[in-house]
Amino acid sequence: SNMEDDASLKFRQQLLLLDENLVAEDVAALKFLCTDLLPFKKLENVKSAVDIFQLLMAEEYLNEEDTFLLAELLYRIKCHSLLKKLGYTKEKVQECLPEKGKVSPYRQMLYELSENITGDMLKDIIFLLQNCLPRRRITLSALELLILLEKQGLLTENNVQILEDVCMNVSPDLLETVSCYKRAKVCNIPSFNILWSDYKHTGKVWFPFISALGSTFWEVRSCLPSCKLFFLSFLQKMTSYKMDGPHRGFCLVINNVEFDRSLQERKGSCKDAEELERVFTWLGLDVRTYKNLTSWEIKDLMRTWQHLQDHKDRDCFICCILSHGESGAIYGKDEELVSIRMIMSHFTAKQCPQLFEKPKLFFIQACQGKEIQRPVYVEADAQIPELPSMQQSVSPSESIPEEADFLLGMATIDGYASFRHIQQGAWYIQSLCSKLQLLVPRGEDILSILTEVNEDVGRRVDRLGTKKQMPQPAYTLRRKFIFPIPRDPPPS
């Protein structure tokens, strides 16, 4: 229809007008920011902004109804005055970015870097990288240099090592931009939508405030030299549990090795308990270990800890139990069962108000059920087959209290035995400890770590090649649970 033709014509006129206002280096910047969105071959032939607009339209990123991507690109290259031509303001773009932004944090970081590389720095960087660059001497811009490194596979979204190495030699400010990106990637911040340049010019920054309020912007006047650090820790605080109090919290380790009547001694379990103690102490927790408790002593211990006033100043609470078990329950030394649900229920908001809204993590290594023949040198933490199990299978999700902030990590798919290498200790606990040591320093949250534990234990099929043990976490966490990175290196 005529109306549509008019709208389409008007839109193309707008684009031409934009093109007239963009200089060669703007075009190079737009081209760079579109690298992940458009086919590389086609981008190489781009000569003008109109060429880029054509490609964006062909790939359906841009049409008269939706010009947001173009507004985002103009905003990123700081052509704020041109936003009006598309009916946007800088603030409007900022507001929509967290939801609609298309330029990846990686691409933003590289562009940000290129903007801050001075002529002298570029010379130094090219000198440092001369072995990676083509022999023929060509003058490269910072953006061209980055594209060259990407083409050679030396620089990717997940590997920015080469940038860290050169920035370390050339400029601490540049290095901070790269480190900042790595930290943001680790906390999985969806968008890195803050312009340091605004900060440099005005000393003010707009922070997207991610909360139930939706995307509103809070102006934060910041006198911090390292504004980016502040931004990241700010965002992390919004999306993860507070873990920066004076004390991390208590960690109980209950280790039942010997039993009164028919249950076998759990050889190798002391190694597990020691390992848990080492790792959680390293993570800043106050670890208390208890050995060979009866069912009555376990319940009593839970009551004692439930009433502890000191939880008030602590960030979290962790409880690890190593024993024989049945579906949804663990054995005391007296061979009486204590339900996992009952244990956890001591720490609900009503029973333990000091831990209200704080994360409470429970890790249970106990055989849940007996559906397994005992192999020769790997013992199963199940009770002896002659003792009939009175309970039906109970999954971790049925054991966890119906309220927020709990996590239950268990060593088996319900109904299957959990293995313990007599020398090596329990697979689940060993894997949990080694993955915590590996992944906490990378800033991973507890659920990502437990997913890795799952995969790891699933791969450790014993010699007979049949029995798999897959711990499945059940949780009601409302936020990410991220341990602060310890100062000391991991204990083992």
Salt bridges, closest charged atoms under 4 A:
ASP36 OD1 - ARG107 NH2 2.85
GLU44 OE1 - LYS41 NZ 3.70
GLU44 OE2 - LYS151 NZ 2.96
GLU72 OE2 - ARG76 NE 3.18
GLU115 OE1 - LYS78 NZ 3.95
ASP120 OD1 - LYS123 NZ 3.97
GLU150 OE1 - ARG107 NH1 2.85
GLU164 OE1 - LYS182 NZ 3.26
GLU176 OE2 - ARG183 NH2 2.97
ASP198 OD2 - LYS90 NZ 3.63
GLU219 OE2 - LYS204 NZ 3.77
ASP244 OD1 - LYS242 NZ 3.11
ASP260 OD1 - LYS333 NZ 2.69
GLU275 OE1 - ARG278 NH2 2.38
ASP286 OD1 - ARG288 NH2 3.44
ASP300 OD1 - ARG303 NH2 3.67
ASP315 OD1 - LYS242 NZ 3.91
ASP315 OD2 - ARG248 NH1 2.86
GLU379 OE2 - LYS267 NZ 3.57
GLU379 OE1 - ARG420 NH2 3.97
ASP381 OD2 - ARG266 NH2 3.47
ASP381 OD1 - ARG420 NH2 2.57
GLU402 OE2 - ARG341 NH2 3.10
ASP405 OD1 - ARG478 NE 2.76
GLU452 OE1 - LYS435 NZ 3.71
ASP456 OD1 - ARG459 NH2 3.67
ASP456 OD2 - ARG460 NH2 3.52
